[in-house]
Amino acid sequence: MNWSRHRVFVKRINTCLSILDLITAAYLMLLSLGLMLGGLIGGIARATLVGVERIDTDYIWIQGVSKEYLALLPEWENPNII
């Protein structure tokens, strides 16, 4: 094989590898975009939001908290802080 045929052969190999690299990069970009959107949608769907239901002068009622978490909290005593 002379040098000009070898050079053409190497150029063709490099071109094929470059195209393969672009296809792989595009595939990975689409895959990562899908995973990111899936995580975002799943996080929004599974998130538990804690909020205030009602505020009184002495008490605050909260919503969205599990009963197990509420059982861990100590009994609250009203210290009448002014």
C-alpha atoms as a printed R data frame, in Angstrom:
   type eleno elety resid chain resno       x      y      z
1  ATOM     1    CA   MET     A     1   0.000  0.000  0.000
2  ATOM     2    CA   ASN     A     2   1.513  3.278 -0.996
3  ATOM     3    CA   TRP     A     3   1.408  6.388  1.169
4  ATOM     4    CA   SER     A     4  -1.477  8.130 -0.684
5  ATOM     5    CA   ARG     A     5  -3.785  5.116 -0.365
6  ATOM     6    CA   HIS     A     6  -2.809  4.754  3.271
7  ATOM     7    CA   ARG     A     7  -3.538  8.442  3.878
8  ATOM     8    CA   VAL     A     8  -7.021  8.113  2.292
9  ATOM     9    CA   PHE     A     9  -7.642  4.993  4.379
10 ATOM    10    CA   VAL     A    10  -6.692  6.794  7.609
11 ATOM    11    CA   LYS     A    11  -8.871  9.788  6.678
12 ATOM    12    CA   ARG     A    12 -11.850  7.501  6.117
13 ATOM    13    CA   ILE     A    13 -11.277  5.775  9.449
14 ATOM    14    CA   ASN     A    14 -11.026  9.155 11.208
15 ATOM    15    CA   THR     A    15 -14.216 10.365  9.518
16 ATOM    16    CA   CYS     A    16 -16.113  7.234 10.561
17 ATOM    17    CA   LEU     A    17 -14.879  7.541 14.134
18 ATOM    18    CA   SER     A    18 -15.843 11.227 14.240
19 ATOM    19    CA   ILE     A    19 -19.366 10.446 13.026
20 ATOM    20    CA   LEU     A    20 -19.640  7.632 15.567
21 ATOM    21    CA   ASP     A    21 -18.485 10.026 18.284
22 ATOM    22    CA   LEU     A    22 -21.140 12.577 17.315
23 ATOM    23    CA   ILE     A    23 -23.871  9.931 17.324
24 ATOM    24    CA   THR     A    24 -22.746  8.654 20.717
25 ATOM    25    CA   ALA     A    25 -22.620 12.179 22.166
26 ATOM    26    CA   ALA     A    26 -26.118 12.939 20.857
27 ATOM    27    CA   TYR     A    27 -27.453  9.664 22.287
28 ATOM    28    CA   LEU     A    28 -25.892 10.330 25.699
29 ATOM    29    CA   MET     A    29 -27.237 13.882 25.697
30 ATOM    30    CA   LEU     A    30 -30.774 12.635 24.990
31 ATOM    31    CA   LEU     A    31 -30.413  9.928 27.612
32 ATOM    32    CA   SER     A    32 -29.230 12.395 30.259
33 ATOM    33    CA   LEU     A    33 -32.031 14.815 29.363
34 ATOM    34    CA   GLY     A    34 -34.568 12.018 29.770
35 ATOM    35    CA   LEU     A    35 -33.118 11.004 33.121
36 ATOM    36    CA   MET     A    36 -33.108 14.601 34.322
37 ATOM    37    CA   LEU     A    37 -36.734 15.158 33.318
38 ATOM    38    CA   GLY     A    38 -37.729 11.823 34.847
39 ATOM    39    CA   GLY     A    39 -36.065 12.729 38.130
40 ATOM    40    CA   LEU     A    40 -37.695 16.139 38.144
41 ATOM    41    CA   ILE     A    41 -41.174 14.748 37.482
42 ATOM    42    CA   GLY     A    42 -40.673 11.920 39.980
43 ATOM    43    CA   GLY     A    43 -39.420 14.329 42.639
44 ATOM    44    CA   ILE     A    44 -42.399 16.608 42.206
45 ATOM    45    CA   ALA     A    45 -44.827 13.686 42.253
46 ATOM    46    CA   ARG     A    46 -43.334 12.062 45.366
47 ATOM    47    CA   ALA     A    47 -42.535 15.181 47.388
48 ATOM    48    CA   THR     A    48 -44.353 15.707 50.642
49 ATOM    49    CA   LEU     A    49 -45.059 19.323 51.323
50 ATOM    50    CA   VAL     A    50 -45.321 20.511 54.892
51 ATOM    51    CA   GLY     A    51 -47.410 23.572 55.504
52 ATOM    52    CA   VAL     A    52 -49.198 25.548 58.151
53 ATOM    53    CA   GLU     A    53 -52.876 24.759 58.429
54 ATOM    54    CA   ARG     A    54 -53.838 27.262 61.103
55 ATOM    55    CA   ILE     A    55 -52.078 29.652 63.493
56 ATOM    56    CA   ASP     A    56 -53.599 30.600 66.812
57 ATOM    57    CA   THR     A    57 -52.180 32.770 69.583
58 ATOM    58    CA   ASP     A    58 -50.887 29.694 71.409
59 ATOM    59    CA   TYR     A    59 -50.758 26.899 68.831
60 ATOM    60    CA   ILE     A    60 -49.751 26.138 65.273
61 ATOM    61    CA   TRP     A    61 -51.414 23.331 63.341
62 ATOM    62    CA   ILE     A    62 -49.297 21.819 60.595
63 ATOM    63    CA   GLN     A    63 -50.259 19.550 57.721
64 ATOM    64    CA   GLY     A    64 -48.313 17.062 55.639
65 ATOM    65    CA   VAL     A    65 -46.250 15.583 58.490
66 ATOM    66    CA   SER     A    66 -46.301 11.839 59.136
67 ATOM    67    CA   LYS     A    67 -47.580 10.458 62.418
68 ATOM    68    CA   GLU     A    68 -44.195  8.789 63.048
69 ATOM    69    CA   TYR     A    69 -42.442 12.158 62.909
70 ATOM    70    CA   LEU     A    70 -45.026 13.740 65.204
71 ATOM    71    CA   ALA     A    71 -44.507 10.919 67.710
72 ATOM    72    CA   LEU     A    72 -40.786 11.814 67.893
73 ATOM    73    CA   LEU     A    73 -41.496 15.406 68.926
74 ATOM    74    CA   PRO     A    74 -41.496 16.184 72.655
75 ATOM    75    CA   GLU     A    75 -44.634 17.325 74.415
76 ATOM    76    CA   TRP     A    76 -44.913 21.074 74.069
77 ATOM    77    CA   GLU     A    77 -45.459 23.135 77.199
78 ATOM    78    CA   ASN     A    78 -46.727 26.673 76.863
79 ATOM    79    CA   PRO     A    79 -44.066 28.880 78.530
80 ATOM    80    CA   ASN     A    80 -46.164 32.042 77.885
81 ATOM    81    CA   ILE     A    81 -43.286 33.841 76.208
82 ATOM    82    CA   ILE     A    82 -44.134 37.458 75.565
